Amino acid sequence: CESYQVSAQSHTDASTSSSGADNSVSVALGIGDYTNSATIDVRNGAELDALKALRLISDVTYPYLTRLDEYLPLSLGELSDQVRNEGYESITKYLDTTLGLQDSFFNSWVSSTAGAEGVGIAGSVNILVFKNTSETTVESNVLINQDANHRNNASNKNPHPNQADQQSDGLGEQTVSIEAVNYMQTINLAGIFRLPEIDLSTKSDKFRDRFSYNPVADMGSKGGAGGSIYVSDMTNVTRATVADDAKIYSGGDGGFNMKAEEALFNLNLVASGAVGGKFVIGGSVAYVGQDSTTQALLGSEAYVTGRDARLYAGNLTGTYSLLGGVAASRGSSVGASVAIHNVKRKTHAMIGDPTSIKSSGSKRRANRISVSDAIETRAI
């Protein structure tokens, strides 16, 4: 499993400082560049035999940083486990202005504010780049479950209860799975705001005297500007391949399947705020770029025998960008929010490559698959 966290915060307030500065600039910049790959390559001439399940699975996964039941125990038993495993941190993790939400759920958090007597300018920029590759490849001349002595009890060289001869229906139960998966669940934020502050050193009988909340700060009597920018660029390759001349056998009561799947849930929050005097500008911009290739490819001259052959390629993408902002002044104010999603997805479940030509000039044909049940391809 993969994980990442990016945090950048900048908060300035010259309007309350003793330096007398008229202007203030505050910028928070967070940058993350991540390259992850999971690769399985069964090389030319390799021999693999199994009497039950044979699975080759490459997996790149970014799970949620924290499950909801890990953040907030829902039973006495879960609370007891959390205290035992985390100690004092099971309590202290809630003692910040986000009640622990920032560290528990947000993969990236970039925020800034600027306060000034004259002009205040604040900017939050969050840039994330991903390159994720998950590939499982069975090369030419690989033999999977091709050793008859291994799966046939008649030779008495490998007696085993999972052999077909030992089953009541006389059918073998070998299953073969060739899979590649790419999964991601993230929450990201870029904003012009400040969280509530609690001053425990203030001597007061009233809690409200210890509590202060100035979400965007006053950017000055002349004016100010606040802008948030979120940029995400993602390139994913998810591919399961069985090459020509590979040989795969699955039992009469088993099956052969290939799977390539990408599943994403990305939530991006972008907020800006600006409050000032004569003129204020506030804006939020989000750009999300995604280029995904998801393929389950079976060579037309691969040998497949047994119960069935099923190919599945799926791209299940959910990317959500929520933008908003506030621009308030005693004169003129301008506010804008712009979100751009540029998504390219190529999803294939294919037997044979239609662009591949044999040396004779004829198209390759899928004539080496001999199964007792279905041959199925599905791409979504």
N, C-alpha and C positions, 0 to 999 in steps of 0.2 A: 504494500500500500504506500502511496505517495501522499505527502501533505506539505503545505506551505503556509506561512504567515508573514505579512508585510504590514508594518505600522510606521506612520510618520505623522507627527502633530506639531503645529507651530501656532502659538498664540501670543500676540503682542498687543499692548494697550498703552500707547504713549500719552493718552489723555489723562491717565491717573499717575504717570511717573513724575519724578521731581526734576527730570532733565529739561522739561519744557519743550520737548520736541513737538513740532507742529504736525509732522507727517509720520506715517507708519506703513511699513510693508511687511507682510507675512506670507511666506510660501512654504507649503508642505509638499514634498515630492516622494512618491513611493514607486520603485521600479523592481519588477521581478521577471527573470528570464529562466524558464525551466525546460529542460530537455530530458525526457524519460523514455526508455525503451525496454520492452520485454520480448525476447526472441527465442523461439525453439526451432532448431534446424536438425532434422533427421537426415543425415548425409547419405549420399549415393552408396548403395550396397548394404546398408544396415539391415539387420534382421531383428524383429520384435515379435514375441509370442506371449499371449495371455489367454487364460481359460475363462476369464470373466470380463472385467472392464479394462480397456486400454485407452487412456485419455491423455492427449497432448494439448495443454491449454496455456497460452500466453495471456498475461493479465496486467494491464496498467489501470490502477484504480486510485482516485482521489476521493476518499469518503468524507462525509461531514466530520469536522474536527471533533464534535461532541454530539452524542445522541441525546435526545431530550431527557430520557430517563437517567442518563449519566449526569446531566446538569442539575436536574431537579428530581431527587428520589421520590418515587410514587408509592413507596411502601416502607414500613419500618425495617424490613429486611434489607432493602436497597440502601436506606440511610445508614444502617449498621455496616454494610459492606463498604460504603463510601468513606465513612469515618475510619474504618480499619485500614483501608488501602491508601488514603490520602492524608490521614492525620489531621493536623491543624488546618491544612490547606482546604479541607472539605468545608470549612466555615469561612476562612479569610478570603477565599476566592470571590465571595459575594460582596466584599467590603470595598467596592470602588464605585465610581459614579455611573457605571453601566451595569451594576449588580452582577458583574462577571460575564455579561453577554459578549463584550468585545473579545476577550481572550478565548471564550468557549465556542463561539459560532462564526466569527468573521475571519475569513482568510486574509483579507486586506482591509486596512482602515487608515484612511488619509484625511486629515481635517486641519483647518486653520481658521483663525480670525485675526482681525486687525482693528485696533481702536486708536483714534488720534484726535487732536484738537482741530487740525486742518483737514488733511486728506488721508484716508486709510485705504490700503489696497491689500486684498487677501486672495490667495490662489491655492487650490488643492489639485494636485495632478497625480493620478494613479495609472501606471502603465504596466500591463502584464502580457508576457509573450510565452506561449506554450508550443512545444513540439513533442507530441506523444506518438509512439510507434509500438504496436503490438502485432507480432507476426509469428505464425506457426507454419512451417514448411516441411513437407515430406517430399524429398527429392526423388528423381528417377531411380529405378531399380531397388527401391526400398521394399523389403518383404515384411508384411504384417500378417501374423497368424497363418503363415504358409507352411510351417513344419507339421506335416501330417502325423508324425510320430508323437508330437507334443499333444495333439488334440484327439488322437484316435487310440482308444484303449486296446484295440485288437492287437497292436504290436506289443502291448504290455511293457512298453518302455517308460511310460509316464502315467501310471494309474492314478486317477484323481476323480473325486465325486462330481466335479464340475464338467467332466467330459460328456459329450452327447450320449455315449453308450450308457452312461449312468443315469440319464434322465428318463422319466416315464414315457415321454413322447419321442424319445430318441433324437431330439433336436439340441444342438449346442447353444450356449447362452453368451457367446462372445459378443461384446459390443465394442465398437471403435469410434472414438470421438476426436475430431481434429478441430480445435477451437482457438479463436483469438478475440479478446474483448478489451474495450476501452471505456471505462466508467469514470464520471466526474460529478461531484456535488460540491458547489462552492457558494459562498456569500461574500460580496465585495462592496466597499463603500468609499466614496469620495465626497467631501462636503465642506461647506463653509458654516461651521457651527461650533459651539462650545457647550459641553455638558454641564450640568449643575455642579456647584462646588460646595463642599461642607467644610467649614473651619472649626475644627475641634478645639483649637486653642483659645477661641473667643470666650470670654467670661460673660455669660448671660443666662438668665433663667429661662429664656424663651428660645426654642429651637429655631424659630424663623430668623432670629438674629445671626445664627450660625450658617444659615443657608443662603446662597446667592445664585442667581441664574440670569446670565446675560448672553443669550444664545448666539448672537452675531457680533456683539459689541458695537458701540456707536463709532462710525467711521469718520466722523468729524463734521465741523460746522460748514465746511466748504463742499464736502461730498466724499464719495468713495466708490470702490468697485470690488465686487466679489465674484469669483468664477471657479467652477469645479469642472474638471475634465477627467473622464474615465476612458481608457483605451485598452482593449483586449484583442490580441491577435493569436489565433489558435490554428495549428495544422496537425491533423490527426490522420494516421494511417492504421487501419485495422484489417488484417488480411490472413485468411486461412487458405493454404494451397496444397494440393496434391498433384505432383507433376506427372507427365506422361511416363508410362512404363513402370510406375509404382504398382505393387500388387497388394490388395487388401481383402481379407476374408473376415466376414462376421458370421456368427452362428445362425442356424435356421430359426432360432427363437431369440436372436439378439438384434443387431442392426448396426448400420454405419451412418454416421451423421457428421456434417461439417457446419460450423457456425462462425460467423463474423458479426460482432455486434458492438455498436457504440451507443451509449446511453448517457446523456448529459442533463444536469439540472444546475443552471447557473443564475443566481439572483444578483443583480447589480443595482445599487442604490446610489443615486447622485443628487445632491442637494446643494443649493447655494442661497446665501442670504446677504443682504446689504441694507444698512440703515445709516442715513447721513443727513446732511444739511441741504444745500441747494440742488445738487444733482447726484444721482446714484445709478449705477449700472450693476445688474446681477445676471448671471447666466450659468446654465448647466449644459454640458455636452457629453454625450456617450457615443463611442464608436465600438462596435463588436464585429470583428472579422473572424470567419470560420471557414476552413477548407478541409473537408472530411472525405476520405476514401475508405469505403467499407466493402470488402470483397470476400466471397467464398468461391474458390475456383478449383474445379476438378478437371484435370487433363482429359481430353477426349480419348487418349490412348492409355489411360490408366486402367488396370484390371480391378474390378470390384465384383466380388461374389458373396453370396449369403442371403440374408433376409431382404434388406432394402437399402436404398441410398437416398439420403435426404440432405439437401443443402439449404441453408438459411443465412441471409444477410439482412441485418436490420440496423437502421439509424434512427434512434429515438432521442431527439434533441429538444430540450426545453430551456431556452435562454430568455430571461426577463429583465428588462432595464426600466427602472422606475425613477423618473426625474421630477424635480420640483424646485421651486425657489421663491424667495420673497425679496422685493426691492421696495423700500419705503424711504421717503425723504420729505422735507418741508418745502421742496420746490418741484423738480422733475425727476422722474425715475423710469428706468427701462429694465425689463426683465424678459428673459427668453430661455427656453429649454429645447434642446435638439437631441434626438436619439437616432442613430443609424445602425442598422444591422445588415451586414453583408455576408450571407451564408451560401456556401457552395458545397453540395453533398453529392457524392457519386456512390451509389449502392448497387452491387451486382452479386447475384447468385448464379453461377454459370458453369456449365459443363462444356469444356473446350473453349478455345480462344478464337473467335470468328476472324481475327486478323492473321491467324497463324496458317501458313501454307506448307504442305509437305513438299519435299524436294521434287516430287513428280508434278507438282502444280495443282493437285487436287486439294479440296478442303478436307480437313481432318473430320472424322465422323466418330460419334460416340457408339462404337460397336463392341466394346470390351466390357460392358456392364451386364452381368447376368445375375439377377436377383429374383427371389420368389414372390416378393411383395412390390411395393411402390418405388418408383423413382420420382423424386419430388424436388423442385427448386422453388424458393420463395424469397423475394426481396421486398422490403418495406422501408 
